[in-house]
Amino acid sequence: MFFNCILIALFEPSVQNLQSFLENAPGLVVVMAFFIAWAGFWFPIAALLAIVLKWQPGKPLQPNQKLPLLVSLYLLAPLILWAAIWLTKTSFSNYGFLTNISILGSLAVGFGLGILSLVVVFVLQFWLGWCRFEESNIKQLPSILLPILLIALFVGGIEELVFRGFLFSELELNYSVWVAAIISSLIFAALHLVWEQRETIPQLPGLWLMGMVLVLARFSDRGNLGLAWGLHAGWVWAIACLDTAQLINYSDKVSEWVTGKNKKPLAGLAGIACLLLTAVILWLFYHLNLK
C-alpha cells in the first residue's frame, strides 16, 4: 500500500499533464505520439525476436521470420491505441470501429467485393492469355485456406483500425477530407517499406491508391470500418492463397508492369484496374446510401 501511494504521487501528475496536452494537441501531434510510442515499444521486442530467429541485417526476411515480427508489431497496436484513446478521452467508435453486429455484415460484404474484383481482373487476364491457372496445385489449397484467412482478417483489421480509423480521423480534425485521405494513404504505403524494400518500391503507387480506395470504403459504410476491413482482408487472403499455392503462372505476352512486377498485382496495371473497379462500385454504393 505504501509503495502504491508513492507510485501514484510520482506518476499521477505526469499522466494528468500528458492527458491535458494530448486533449488539446492538434491531430498531427497525436498521430506522431502514437507512432513514436508504437515503434518505441516494438523495437526491443523486434531486436529480441531477430536474435531468436537468427535474422541478419541486410538479408531479406524469410516468411518464418517475418510472421513473428509482424504479429508482435500488430498485437501492440490496439494496446497503444487504447492508451491514446484513454489519454485523449475518445473511443474506438470515433475511429469507425463498432462493437455491434452490423460490422460483421459490412465485413462480409467487403470481403466478397474484394474477392469479386480480383476474380474479374484475373479472368480477363486468363482470357487475354497473360497468365494461366495451374490446376495441379489446387490440392495445396485445403491446408492453407483457413490459416491465411485468419492472418488476413487480423492484418486487415489492425491496419484499418490504425490507418483508416485512427490516423485518418485524427488528420481530418485539422485538414480537409481529401488531404487527410492523401496523407494517411501515403503513410500507409511508405510503412510497407519496413518489411521489404526491393519488392515494395514498385508497389508504392498501388499501395497509395489502395489506401485511398479503403478511405472511400469507410465513407461508403457511413464512417464505419467494416467494409474497408472486409475489402482489405479479402484482397490479402486471395493474393496470399494464389501466391502460396502457386496457382498463377504468368506468360511473356505483356510486360510485367502490366500484370505486376515481381508477380505483385499492385505493382502493375492489372492491380490498379482492380482498385479502380472497386472504387467505382464503392462510389455508386456511397451515393445510394445518401438517398
N, C-alpha and C positions, 0 to 999 in steps of 0.2 A: 504493500500500500504506500509506504514511504517513497519507494523508487518511482511508483506511478505518478505520485504528486510532483516529484522532481521533473520527470519527463514532460508532464503537462505544462509545468511552469516554464520549461525551456523552449518547447516547440509550439505551444498553442499560439503565442503572439506571432511567430513566423508564419504559421499556417493562415492565420487571420489576415496578415498583411498580404500574403500571396493571393489569397482569395479575393481580397478587395482590389488588388492590382489587376487580376485577370478578369474580374467582372466588368471593369471599366476600360480594359485594354481593347484596341482595335482587333478585328478578327484575324488580321495577318500576324499579329503578335501571339495570339492564342495558338494559331497554326504552327508557328515557329517553335513555341514552347512544347507543343505536343510532339513534333518530330525530333526535337533535341532530346526530350525525355525518352521517347521510344528507342532511338539509337543508343542513348547512353546506357539504358538498362539491358539492351540486347548485346552490345559489343562484348562484355565479359563472358556472356553465355556462348556467343559465337566463337570467341577465342578458345574457350574450353572444348567446345564441340569440334573445332578444327584440329585440335591436338588429338582428341579421341578418335576422330575419323581419319587421321593421318593425311589431312589435306595440306598441300604445299603451295604457298603463294606463287602466283604466276601460272599455275596449272589449272586447266578447266575443271570445274566441279563435275563429278560423276553423279548420276541420279541418286545413288545410295548415300552420297554426301550432301547433295543439295536438299533433299527432303527433310532431314532432321533440322537443318539450319532454317529452312522456310517455315516449318511447323513451329519452331521455337520463337521465331520473329512474329508470326501471326497470332500465336497464343497470347503474346504480350499486349497486342494492340487493344483488345477490349478492356484490359485492366488499366492501361494508360488512359484510354478514352473515358473509362468510368471515373478515374481520378479527375480528369479535365472537366467532366460534367458536374462532379461534386463541387469542384472549386468555382466553376462559373455559374452554378445553380441553374443548370438547364436540364434536359432529359434526352434519352435516346430517341423519343418520338419527335423531338425538334430536328433530328437528323434523318428522319424518314424511316426509322426502324420501329415498327409497331409490334406489339406482343399479342395481337389478336389473330383470329383465324383467317382474316382477309389477306394477310401477307402470304399465306400458303397458296391461295388461289392465284394471286399475281405471280408468285414464284413458278407455279406450274405453267401458266400461260407464257411467261418469259422463256422458260426452258424449252417449251415446244416451239416457240418462234425462233429461238437460236438454232435448234436442230433443223427446222424447216428452211431457214435461209441458207444454211450450209448445204443441205440436200439439193436445193435449186442450183446453186453455183457449181457443185461437183457434177451434177447430172449434165449441165451444159458443157463442162469440160470433157466428160466422157463422150458426149455426142460429137464434139468437135475433134476428138482424138488427141486431146492434150495430155490425157492420163488414162490409165486403165486400172481396173479393180482386180486385186489379187485374191481370187476366190479361195485359193488353197490355204490362205492364212485366217479364214473365218473361224477355224477351230480354236484359235487363241482367244477369241472374244469372251466366252463364258467366264473365264477365270479373272478377267481384268475389268469387266463392266462395273461391278459394284465397288471395288476399291477406288477406281478412278472417279466414280460418281461421288463418293464421299469426299474425296480430295477436292473435286471441282466445286461442290457445294460449300466446303469450308473456305477454300481460297476465294471463290466468288463472293461469299458473304462478308468476309473480312475486308476485302478490297472495296466492295461497295459501301460498307459502313464507314470506312476511312475516307475514301476519295469522293464518292458521290454523296455521302452523308455528311460527315464532319467537315471535311476540307471545303467542299462546295458551299455548304451552308454558312460557314464562318467567313469565307471570302465574299459571299453575297451580302453580308452586313455592310461592307464598305465599297463594293463595286457593283456594276450592273450585272445582270444575269449572264450576258454574253462574255464579259470579261472574266467573271468568276468561273464560267464553264471552260474558257480557253486556258486560264492559268491552272485550274485543277487538273485538266486533261494533260497539260504539258508536264506537270509534276508527276502524274500517274505514269506517263510514258518514260520520262527520264529515270525514274526509280527502278525500272526494269533493268537498267544497266548494272545494277548491283550484282546481278547473278551472272550474266554473260554479256560481254561487250561486242564480240565479233558478230554473233548472230542477231543481237538485239538492234544494233545500229540501223540496218536496213528496214527494221520493223517500226522504227520510231514514228514515221508519219502515220502508219496504220494504227499504232497504239494510241496516238493522239486522237485520231478520228474515232476510234473505239470509245475512248473516254467521252467524247462529245455525244456520240450516239447513246451512251448509257446515261448521260445527263438528260437527254431527251426522253429516255425511258422513264426516268423519275418523274418528269413533268407529265408524261402520258398517264402515269399511275397516281395522279393528284398529289405529288410530293412524297409518295411512299417509295421504299427501296425494293419492294418485292419483285416488280417487273424487271428492273435492272439486274437484280441478283440472279433471277432465273436466266436471263439472256447470257450473262457472264458465265454462269455455271454451265449452261448448255453448250456454249462455244468451247469452253475449256474441256469439257467431257468428250465431245465429239472429236475434236482435233487430237486430244491425247490418246483416245482409243484408236484412231486411224494410224497415228504415229507408232504407238506401242506394238500394235499387231501388224504393222507394215502392210496395210491394206491398199495403199495407193502407190502406184508406180508411174512416175511422170515420163512422158515421151520427150523427144527433142524437136517437136514440131514448132514450138514457140519458145521465146526467151524465158528464162526462169524469172525474169522481172514481171512476166505476165502471170505465171502460175504461183510464184512465190520463191524468192531467193532462199537458198539453203532449205528448201521444202517447207518454208514457213508461209502460210497463206497471207498473213498480214504484211509480208514483205513483197507483195505482188499485186497486180491489178485485180486479180480474182478475189482476193481478200477484201480489197477496197470496194469492189462491186457488191460483195456480201453485206458490208456495213452500210452502203448507200441504200441497198434494197431494204434492209431493216429500218433505216432512218425514214424512208418513205412510208412504210407500214405504221411506224410509231407516230409519224406526223398526222396521218389520217386518223389514227386511233385517238390522238390528242384532241383533234378538232371535233371528233364525235363525242368525246367526253364533255366538251364545252357546251354542247347543245342540251 
